Amino acid sequence: MEAEFRILGQEEKEALKREIAAMIHVATPGTVEHWDPETRTASVRPAAAGKFGGKRAGMPLLRDVPVFSPAGAAWGIQPGDECLVVFADGCIDGWFETGSDALPPSDRMHDLSDGFAFVGFHSKRGAL
């Protein structure tokens, strides 16, 4: 069976670009729902909607998100704290489990499973 190729029109190219971009996670604001000081991880509720299955929907709760702590200090992070979650270029599981260079066990990229939370960002609602 021979592969069939056709040239995409401009409208189709733009639609394809939008679809691909919707699958790439870079950063999103969120709210801490649970903080675990022992593992220094949080469960974070993304504040922005995402696109799943071609439909706009709320993003799922992000679990076991490593939290940035200046100089390793785990200051008073509380549920309700706002944060920014950034997503790694690749799977962080190997590094997260061992703390050293490790081959990623998955080839996923910009996935919701590979976020890091930076607590301390504030919306206007949380301004001092």
C-alpha positions as CSV (number, residue, x, y, z in Angstrom):
1,M,0.0,0.0,0.0
2,E,1.4,3.3,-1.1
3,A,1.3,6.3,1.3
4,E,-0.9,9.1,0.1
5,F,0.4,12.7,0.5
6,R,-1.4,15.9,-0.2
7,I,-0.5,19.5,0.3
8,L,-2.3,21.2,3.1
9,G,-4.0,24.5,2.5
10,Q,-3.2,27.6,4.7
11,E,-6.3,27.1,6.8
12,E,-5.5,23.4,7.4
13,K,-1.9,24.3,8.4
14,E,-3.1,26.9,10.9
15,A,-5.6,24.4,12.4
16,L,-2.9,21.8,12.7
17,K,-0.5,24.3,14.4
18,R,-3.3,25.2,16.9
19,E,-4.0,21.6,17.6
20,I,-0.3,20.8,18.2
21,A,0.2,23.9,20.4
22,A,-2.8,22.9,22.5
23,M,-0.9,19.7,23.4
24,I,2.2,21.5,24.6
25,H,2.3,22.6,28.2
26,V,4.7,25.3,29.1
27,A,3.5,27.1,32.2
28,T,0.2,27.8,34.0
29,P,-0.9,29.6,37.2
30,G,-2.3,27.4,39.9
31,T,-3.3,27.1,43.5
32,V,-1.8,24.7,46.1
33,E,-4.4,22.3,47.3
34,H,-2.1,20.1,49.5
35,W,1.5,20.6,50.6
36,D,3.6,17.7,51.9
37,P,6.6,19.1,53.8
38,E,8.4,15.7,54.0
39,T,8.5,15.2,50.2
40,R,8.4,18.9,49.4
41,T,5.7,18.2,46.8
42,A,2.3,19.7,46.4
43,S,-1.0,18.9,44.7
44,V,-1.8,21.9,42.5
45,R,-5.1,22.9,40.9
46,P,-4.3,24.7,37.6
47,A,-6.2,28.0,37.3
48,A,-6.3,28.1,33.5
49,A,-8.4,25.9,31.3
50,G,-6.8,23.5,28.9
51,K,-7.9,21.7,25.7
52,F,-8.5,18.0,26.1
53,G,-9.9,15.9,23.2
54,G,-10.4,19.0,21.2
55,K,-12.7,20.5,23.8
56,R,-11.9,23.3,26.3
57,A,-12.0,21.9,29.9
58,G,-10.4,22.5,33.3
59,M,-7.1,20.8,33.7
60,P,-6.8,17.9,36.1
61,L,-5.3,18.2,39.6
62,L,-1.5,18.0,39.3
63,R,-0.1,15.6,42.0
64,D,3.4,15.1,43.4
65,V,4.7,18.4,42.0
66,P,8.2,19.3,43.2
67,V,8.1,22.8,44.8
68,F,10.9,25.3,44.4
69,S,12.3,26.3,47.8
70,P,14.9,29.0,48.0
71,A,18.1,27.6,49.4
72,G,16.2,24.4,50.3
73,A,14.0,26.1,52.9
74,A,10.5,24.8,53.1
75,W,8.8,27.9,54.3
76,G,5.1,28.0,55.3
77,I,3.4,26.8,52.1
78,Q,-0.3,26.5,52.7
79,P,-3.4,25.3,50.7
80,G,-4.7,28.3,48.8
81,D,-1.2,29.7,48.0
82,E,-0.9,30.7,44.4
83,C,1.9,29.5,42.2
84,L,3.3,29.1,38.7
85,V,3.7,25.6,37.4
86,V,6.3,25.2,34.6
87,F,6.5,21.9,32.7
88,A,9.8,20.2,31.8
89,D,10.9,19.5,28.3
90,G,10.9,15.8,29.1
91,C,10.0,13.2,31.7
92,I,11.4,14.0,35.1
93,D,10.6,10.7,36.8
94,G,14.1,9.2,36.7
95,W,15.7,12.4,38.2
96,F,12.8,12.9,40.7
97,E,13.2,9.3,42.1
98,T,17.0,9.2,42.2
99,G,18.2,12.8,42.3
100,S,20.8,12.1,39.7
101,D,21.2,11.9,36.0
102,A,18.9,9.2,34.7
103,L,17.5,8.1,31.4
104,P,13.9,9.1,31.3
105,P,11.6,6.1,31.6
106,S,9.2,7.8,29.1
107,D,9.6,9.9,25.9
108,R,6.8,12.3,26.9
109,M,7.4,16.0,26.5
110,H,5.8,19.1,28.1
111,D,3.4,16.7,29.9
112,L,1.2,17.7,32.9
113,S,3.0,15.0,34.8
114,D,6.3,16.9,34.7
115,G,5.6,20.2,36.4
116,F,7.6,22.2,39.0
117,A,5.7,24.7,41.2
118,F,7.1,28.1,42.1
119,V,5.1,29.3,45.0
120,G,4.9,33.1,45.7
121,F,3.3,34.5,42.5
122,H,0.1,36.4,43.3
123,S,-2.9,37.4,41.2
124,K,-4.4,40.8,41.8
125,R,-6.8,39.0,44.1
126,G,-3.9,38.0,46.3
127,A,-2.1,41.3,46.2
128,L,-0.9,42.8,49.4
